[in-house]
Amino acid sequence: METIFGLIVIFIVAGIIIERLSTAKTRKYKKPLSKKHRDIVENNFKLILSLPEEQQKKLEGLVNLFLEEKDLQGCEGLEIPMKFASL
């Protein structure tokens, strides 16, 4: 009986953790880019301006998610320009 209770508690805790991680990711996805970041993206990736507004917003969310999860670093001598590294 104690084993079943322990498993139930583990599943509940795991569910809460997964939900919080998912919610944080969703919040970051829905957040628009800052003015500084939007300017950098628009100045360096002009094709974005030709997308419909809905797709631009979706892309901004994906960029936010990417920037949140990744650390931009050069490798084998490749240097990342400061304007991109500061994203």
Secondary structure as the mmCIF struct_conf table of DSSP 4:
data_model
#
loop_
_struct_conf.conf_type_id
_struct_conf.id
_struct_conf.beg_label_comp_id
_struct_conf.beg_label_asym_id
_struct_conf.beg_label_seq_id
_struct_conf.end_label_comp_id
_struct_conf.end_label_asym_id
_struct_conf.end_label_seq_id
HELX_RH_AL_P HELX_RH_AL_P1 GLU A 2 LYS A 30
BEND BEND1 LYS A 31 LYS A 31
HELX_LH_PP_P HELX_LH_PP_P1 PRO A 32 SER A 34
HELX_RH_AL_P HELX_RH_AL_P2 LYS A 35 ASN A 44
HELX_RH_3T_P HELX_RH_3T_P1 LYS A 46 SER A 50
BEND BEND2 LEU A 51 LEU A 51
HELX_RH_AL_P HELX_RH_AL_P3 GLU A 53 GLU A 69
TURN_TY1_P TURN_TY1_P1 GLU A 76 GLY A 77
HELX_RH_AL_P HELX_RH_AL_P4 MET A 82 ALA A 85
TURN_TY1_P TURN_TY1_P2 SER A 86 SER A 86
#
